[in-house]
């Protein structure tokens, strides 16, 4: 699931950035709308990247959790 979200998020922010730049270069109302849609898509992609990052960091164990605790050495 994380790999699917990674690919989807990457596509969203890349397509959103491209659409935003293309919309800025078009001087009509259509260009403005393309730019707005591109910005929204870009931010959705970044939000998905944050979700993926949070899921991946949650699944990783810290070094303290990875080591078995030995009660006799304390």
Steps between C-alpha positions, in 0.01 A plus 500: 500500500785738580659447161171581327464816708859599420443469127165678518639784712800542272281516192265751664766746602693473173187543287376776730828690474504466122138614469565795727796616291312448175203694639724792592616526139147518357363854525126422491247385758568144393861545604391621841280195548775265388734667745250469786429135423874437475559661840227291661635182343853590610392548862300176499814321379707657775240402760507141375880504522462606864259214565743252344785643707293471818402141422859403427637665815230335710597155370871547572619406845739718692834346604382490862196293402698268275735384777366247748484636853698312757380558854808345664746755357316797649 
